[in-house]
Amino acid sequence: MRTDTILFRAKRFAALTALASLAVIPVASPASSKPAHNQRQAKPTQKTTDTTTSAASPEAAQEAATVAAAAPASPAPVAPPLVSNGAPIAFSVPPANEFQIQVPDNPERLTLKFQVAGAGSLDAYLSFGVLPAKAGSNRAEYSYHAVTGSTSVDFPAPSSPPLRAGTYYLRLESGAPAGGYFVATAVPAVVQRQEKQSQLPSFFSQLLAPQRRAAVLWVAAFSCLGLVFLHGIGSARSHAKDIRAALDSLGVVADSLRDLKKSIADLPEALADYLRSKEAPAAASQEEAPAHSFVARLQQLLATEPTLVTARLVRDVARRAGGAIETEFGRNFGGYLAALDRAERMLTETARGSAGLDEEWAALNRAIGALQARHNPVFFLDVIDEAGRLGMPQKGQLLAALGIEEITPSTGLEILDLTSYQIERTTGMGKRSILDKVLSSGYRSRETGEVYRKPAIAVRLESGSTAEV
């Protein structure tokens, strides 16, 4: 036999041995020692003949591909189902049941309530981040055995190990058939106001301790004396103010008499000035023709400019309301009213042919631009309410000028979302909410739909199957 033929068959045998050991050893029994021996013998042969075999023997490569395709594929792991917070989940063991439980941030406690049917019992294992191992292993962070009937298990935050936010895995096992359901409830910690209030009794108990009692009594006594002294000083100041007010009133009366006498003396001159101011203006010359164009522009501006239109409506409502409301509106909308006064004064002065129209026009445009930059329809809700209370048509005009829609829900409707309303009064009992009465209307933007003010309503609660609102 030729030497090259013997060498070729030896290389082919070594390659087949290496591929067979790689394909067969993973599925062999762990108790068998012969595949392990073949694997140790095949490793050095594979390193020396891998390149030569792939280049010299196509039959060996085809046989290796056939062996690799015949090897079984390992199934992909399936994640346990996620348990909804507070929802009952049924179980049946054996085989073992595995679940995921999501614990929120800043947890206060995790409660597992089991309801095992009949006389069955089960073992529960709970671990953070990984599935608990089978029964008899110490990998589970929490374990409860022989759970029967109705059993509730709490895992508070300061437990050992501490309760953490994240995913916990629950494994239920039993040697005998057992079934039922369980409810997992994860509650986040809530800062209670009573924690601060509970500090007050401890503060007073420390303050009234025997070693501090004498000092506290002395401080209280001097505090009472100080209050009496301050009260006396306040009373003396009050009487002094009354005396000073009485003296000042006498001086006011005297000053009023002097002013009255002076007014009577100046009456003829003031009357003459008034009559001169009422004289008819001279006829406009041809040189004053540009003033007429300014008059037309000002009239159009007063009739169409939203800022000036809104200012005129606010002034009408304020004058109609009068008293403190007129003062309040004049203070809150001083910029709008000042721009309106400037425009009306320019209209009067332009009709008389005054000079400097360009400067006045530029100043008016700057004032309107500054108001538009910080304009907000929310500022005018009180004016709209006051116009509605007085029954003025300016309410509808303000709503149109500001682009605001009035919200007035109908009575007798069932409401599921009470967050869109301001609850003024609630009557009755139950879970079903019926709109009883609309106490005041609300407002929202026509363009964006943003609610500026919620309507105030009275709600009647009736028994029913509607979900809680």
C-alpha positions in Angstrom: 0.0 0.0 0.0 1.3 3.5 -0.9 2.5 5.8 1.9 0.3 8.8 0.8 -2.8 6.6 0.9 -2.1 5.4 4.4 -1.4 9.0 5.5 -4.7 10.2 3.9 -6.8 7.5 5.7 -5.1 8.3 9.0 -6.0 12.0 8.7 -9.6 11.2 7.7 -10.0 8.8 10.7 -8.6 11.5 13.1 -11.1 14.1 11.8 -14.1 11.8 12.0 -13.1 10.9 15.6 -12.9 14.6 16.6 -16.3 15.5 15.1 -18.0 12.4 16.6 -16.7 13.3 20.1 -18.0 16.9 19.8 -21.5 15.8 18.6 -22.0 12.7 20.9 -20.5 13.8 24.3 -23.1 16.5 25.3 -26.0 14.0 25.1 -24.2 11.1 26.8 -24.8 10.0 30.3 -22.8 11.8 33.0 -22.0 8.4 34.6 -20.2 7.2 31.5 -16.4 7.8 31.5 -15.7 6.5 27.9 -16.9 9.7 26.1 -14.8 11.8 28.4 -11.8 9.6 27.5 -12.5 10.0 23.8 -12.8 13.8 24.2 -9.4 14.0 25.8 -7.9 11.9 23.0 -9.6 13.9 20.3 -8.6 17.4 21.4 -4.9 17.3 20.3 -5.8 15.4 17.1 -8.3 18.1 16.2 -5.7 20.9 16.7 -3.2 19.2 14.3 -5.6 17.9 11.6 -8.4 20.6 11.5 -6.9 22.6 8.6 -5.7 19.6 6.6 -9.0 17.7 6.9 -11.1 20.6 5.7 -8.8 21.1 2.7 -8.1 17.4 1.7 -11.4 15.6 2.5 -14.8 16.9 1.3 -16.5 13.8 2.5 -15.4 14.5 6.2 -16.9 18.0 6.0 -20.2 16.7 4.7 -20.4 14.0 7.4 -19.6 16.7 10.1 -22.5 18.9 8.8 -24.9 15.9 8.9 -23.9 15.1 12.6 -24.3 18.7 13.7 -27.7 19.0 12.1 -28.9 15.8 13.9 -27.9 17.2 17.3 -31.1 18.3 19.3 -31.5 22.1 19.9 -32.0 23.2 23.5 -35.5 24.9 24.1 -35.5 28.6 24.9 -36.4 29.4 28.5 -39.9 30.7 29.1 -40.3 33.6 31.7 -42.8 33.0 34.4 -46.1 35.0 34.1 -46.2 38.5 35.7 -48.7 38.7 38.6 -51.0 41.8 38.6 -51.0 43.7 41.9 -54.1 42.8 43.9 -55.5 40.3 41.3 -56.3 36.7 42.3 -54.0 34.1 40.6 -55.0 30.4 40.4 -52.3 27.7 41.0 -52.2 23.9 40.8 -49.3 21.8 42.1 -47.6 19.6 41.3 -45.8 20.4 39.0 -44.2 23.5 40.6 -45.8 26.9 39.6 -43.5 29.9 39.1 -44.6 33.6 39.0 -43.1 37.1 38.7 -44.1 39.8 41.3 -43.2 43.5 40.6 -42.5 45.5 43.8 -42.7 49.4 43.3 -40.1 51.9 44.4 -39.9 52.8 48.1 -41.9 49.7 49.1 -43.6 49.5 52.5 -44.6 45.8 52.4 -45.4 42.9 50.2 -48.4 40.7 51.2 -49.1 37.2 49.9 -52.5 35.8 50.8 -53.0 32.1 49.9 -56.3 30.2 49.7 -55.5 26.5 49.5 -58.5 24.4 48.6 -59.5 21.4 50.8 -56.9 19.7 52.9 -54.0 20.3 50.5 -50.8 22.1 51.5 -47.9 23.7 49.6 -44.4 25.2 50.1 -43.7 28.8 48.9 -40.2 30.1 48.0 -39.5 33.7 47.2 -36.3 35.3 45.8 -35.2 38.6 44.3 -34.0 38.8 40.7 -33.6 35.0 40.2 -35.9 32.0 40.2 -35.8 30.1 43.5 -34.1 26.7 43.3 -36.0 23.5 44.0 -37.1 22.4 47.4 -34.3 21.6 49.8 -32.0 24.4 48.5 -31.0 27.5 50.5 -31.1 29.9 47.5 -34.6 31.2 48.3 -34.6 34.5 50.4 -37.9 33.6 52.0 -39.5 30.2 52.4 -42.8 29.1 54.0 -43.7 25.4 54.4 -47.0 23.6 54.9 -49.2 26.5 53.9 -52.8 25.4 54.3 -56.3 27.0 54.1 -56.4 30.8 54.2 -52.9 32.1 55.1 -51.5 35.6 54.8 -47.8 36.3 54.7 -46.3 39.8 55.1 -42.8 40.9 54.0 -42.3 44.4 55.6 -39.5 46.7 54.3 -37.2 46.2 57.3 -37.3 42.4 57.1 -34.2 40.3 56.7 -33.2 40.4 53.9 -34.8 43.8 53.4 -37.7 44.2 50.9 -36.4 45.9 47.7 -38.0 47.5 44.6 -37.8 45.2 41.5 -38.9 41.8 40.3 -39.4 38.9 42.8 -39.9 35.3 41.7 -42.3 33.0 43.5 -42.2 29.2 43.3 -44.9 27.0 44.7 -44.3 23.3 45.3 -46.1 20.4 46.9 -45.5 16.7 47.3 -49.3 16.0 47.0 -51.8 17.6 44.7 -53.0 21.0 45.9 -54.8 23.9 44.3 -56.4 27.3 44.9 -55.4 30.9 44.4 -53.3 33.6 45.9 -53.2 37.4 45.8 -50.0 39.4 45.8 -50.3 43.1 47.0 -47.2 45.4 46.9 -47.8 48.6 48.8 -45.5 51.7 48.4 -44.6 53.7 51.4 -46.5 56.9 52.0 -45.3 59.7 54.2 -48.0 60.4 56.7 -48.6 63.7 58.3 -49.2 62.0 61.6 -45.5 61.4 61.8 -44.8 65.1 62.4 -47.8 65.3 64.7 -46.6 62.4 66.7 -43.4 64.3 67.6 -45.4 66.9 69.6 -46.3 64.7 72.6 -42.7 63.6 72.9 -41.6 67.3 72.8 -44.0 68.3 75.6 -43.1 65.3 77.6 -39.4 66.3 77.5 -40.3 69.9 78.2 -42.2 69.1 81.3 -39.6 66.7 82.7 -39.0 67.2 86.5 -35.5 68.7 85.9 -37.0 71.4 83.6 -40.3 72.0 85.3 -39.1 74.9 87.5 -37.4 76.7 84.6 -40.5 76.3 82.4 -42.7 77.8 85.1 -40.4 80.8 85.5 -40.4 81.4 81.8 -44.2 81.1 81.6 -44.6 83.6 84.5 -42.4 86.2 82.9 -44.1 85.7 79.6 -47.5 86.4 81.1 -46.1 89.6 82.8 -44.6 90.6 79.4 -47.9 90.1 77.7 -49.8 92.3 80.3 -47.1 95.0 79.9 -47.4 95.0 76.1 -51.2 95.0 76.3 -51.0 98.1 78.5 -48.7 99.9 76.1 -51.0 99.0 73.2 -54.0 100.4 75.0 -52.1 103.7 75.8 -51.1 104.1 72.2 -54.7 103.5 71.1 -56.0 106.2 73.4 -53.3 108.5 72.2 -54.3 107.9 68.6 -57.9 108.7 69.4 -56.9 112.0 71.0 -54.7 112.9 68.1 -57.4 112.1 65.6 -59.8 114.3 67.5 -57.4 117.2 67.4 -56.6 116.6 63.7 -60.3 116.6 62.9 -60.6 120.2 64.2 -57.7 121.2 61.9 -59.3 119.4 58.9 -62.6 121.4 59.5 -60.7 124.6 59.5 -58.8 123.7 56.3 -62.0 122.8 54.6 -63.6 126.1 55.5 -60.5 127.9 54.0 -60.7 125.9 50.8 -64.4 126.5 50.5 -63.9 130.3 50.8 -61.1 130.2 48.2 -63.2 128.2 45.8 -66.1 130.7 46.0 -63.6 133.5 45.4 -62.2 131.7 42.3 -65.6 130.7 40.9 -65.9 133.6 38.3 -62.4 132.9 36.8 -63.0 129.2 36.7 -66.3 129.7 34.9 -64.7 131.8 32.3 -62.0 129.2 31.7 -64.7 126.6 31.3 -66.6 128.6 28.7 -63.4 129.3 26.7 -62.7 125.5 26.6 -66.1 124.9 25.1 -65.6 127.2 22.2 -66.1 125.6 18.7 -62.8 124.7 17.1 -61.8 126.5 14.0 -62.6 125.0 10.6 -59.9 122.6 9.5 -57.7 123.8 6.7 -56.5 121.8 3.7 -53.1 121.4 5.5 -54.8 119.2 8.2 -56.0 116.6 5.7 -53.6 113.9 7.0 -55.4 114.1 10.4 -58.5 112.6 8.9 -56.6 109.5 7.9 -55.3 109.1 11.4 -58.9 109.5 12.7 -60.1 106.6 10.5 -57.1 104.4 11.5 -57.8 105.1 15.2 -61.5 104.4 14.9 -60.7 101.1 13.2 -58.1 100.2 15.8 -60.5 100.9 18.6 -63.2 98.7 17.0 -61.0 95.7 15.9 -57.9 95.5 18.1 -58.5 92.6 20.6 -56.4 94.3 23.3 -58.4 97.6 23.1 -61.7 95.8 22.7 -61.0 93.8 25.8 -60.0 96.9 27.7 -63.2 98.7 26.8 -65.3 95.7 27.9 -63.4 95.6 31.2 -64.0 99.3 31.8 -67.8 98.9 31.1 -68.0 96.0 33.7 -66.0 97.9 36.3 -68.1 101.1 36.0 -71.3 99.0 36.2 -70.0 97.2 39.3 -68.7 100.3 41.0 -67.3 100.6 44.5 -64.4 98.3 45.6 -64.8 96.1 42.5 -64.2 99.0 40.1 -61.1 100.0 42.2 -59.8 96.4 42.0 -60.3 96.1 38.3 -58.7 99.4 37.7 -55.6 98.3 39.6 -55.4 94.8 38.0 -55.9 96.0 34.4 -54.2 99.4 34.7 -52.1 98.8 31.6 -55.1 97.9 29.4 -57.1 100.9 30.6 -54.1 103.2 30.1 -53.7 102.1 26.5 -57.4 102.6 25.9 -57.3 106.1 27.3 -54.3 106.9 25.1 -56.1 105.8 22.0 -59.3 107.7 22.8 -57.3 110.8 23.7 -55.4 110.6 20.4 -58.7 110.3 18.6 -59.9 113.5 20.2 -56.7 115.4 19.7 -56.3 114.2 16.1 -59.8 115.5 15.3 -58.6 119.0 16.5 -55.6 118.8 14.2 -52.8 118.4 16.9 -49.3 117.9 15.8 -46.9 115.0 16.6 -49.3 112.2 15.4 -46.5 109.9 14.3 -44.8 109.8 17.8 -48.2 109.2 19.5 -49.0 106.4 17.1 -45.7 104.7 17.7 -46.1 105.0 21.4 -49.6 103.5 21.2 -48.3 100.5 19.2 -45.5 99.9 21.7 -48.0 99.9 24.6 -50.3 97.4 22.7 -47.3 95.2 21.9 -46.2 95.1 25.5 -49.7 94.1 26.6 -49.9 91.3 24.0 -46.6 89.9 25.1 -47.9 89.1 28.6 -51.6 88.7 27.7 -53.3 85.7 29.4 -57.1 85.0 29.2 -56.9 83.6 32.8 -56.6 87.2 34.0 -60.1 88.1 32.9 -62.1 85.2 34.5 -63.2 87.4 37.4 -64.4 90.1 35.0 -66.4 87.5 33.1 -68.0 86.2 36.3 -68.9 89.8 37.4 -70.5 90.6 34.0 -72.5 87.4 34.3 -73.6 88.3 37.8 -74.8 91.7 36.6 -76.5 90.2 33.6 -74.5 92.3 31.2 -74.0 91.4 27.5 -70.3 92.2 27.9 -69.9 88.6 29.3 -70.5 87.0 25.8 -68.4 89.7 24.1 -65.5 89.0 26.5 -65.8 85.3 25.9 -65.6 85.9 22.1 -62.8 88.4 22.3 -60.6 86.1 24.5 -61.4 82.8 22.8 -62.9 81.2 25.9 -65.6 78.6 26.0 -68.0 78.4 29.0 -68.4 74.9 30.5 -71.8 74.2 32.0 -72.6 70.5 32.4 -76.2 69.3 32.4 -77.7 68.1 35.6 -78.8 64.5 36.1 -75.8 63.0 34.4 -73.7 60.1 35.7 -70.0 61.2 36.1 -67.1 58.8 36.2 -64.2 61.3 36.2 -64.7 63.9 38.9 -61.2 65.3 38.5 -62.5 67.7 35.8 -64.9 69.4 38.2 -64.7 71.3 41.5 -66.8 69.5 44.1 -68.7 72.0 46.3 -71.1 69.5 48.0 -71.6 65.8 48.1 -74.8 64.0 49.4 -75.9 60.4 49.6 -73.9 57.2 49.7 -72.6 54.6 47.2 -70.2 54.3 44.4 -72.3 55.8 41.6 -71.9 59.6 41.1 -74.8 61.6 39.7 -74.5 65.4 38.9 -77.1 67.0 41.1 -76.6 70.7 40.4 -74.2 73.1 38.6 -73.3 75.8 41.1 -71.0 77.9 38.8 -69.7 77.6 35.3 -66.1 76.9 34.3 -64.1 78.1 31.4 -61.6 76.7 28.9 -59.7 77.8 25.8 -61.4 77.3 22.4 -58.1 76.9 20.6 -56.1 74.6 22.9 -58.9 73.0 25.1 -57.0 74.0 28.2 -59.3 74.3 31.3 -58.8 77.6 33.0 -61.4 77.1 35.7 -63.3 73.9 36.6 -67.1 74.2 37.0 -68.3 73.9 40.6 -70.9 71.2 41.0 -72.9 69.3 43.7 -72.7 65.5 43.5 -75.2 62.9 44.7 -73.9 59.4 45.4 -76.2 56.5 44.6 -75.6 52.8 45.1 -74.7 50.9 42.0 -72.2 48.7 40.2 -70.3 51.6 38.6 -66.6 51.6 39.4 -65.3 54.1 42.0 -64.3 57.5 40.7 
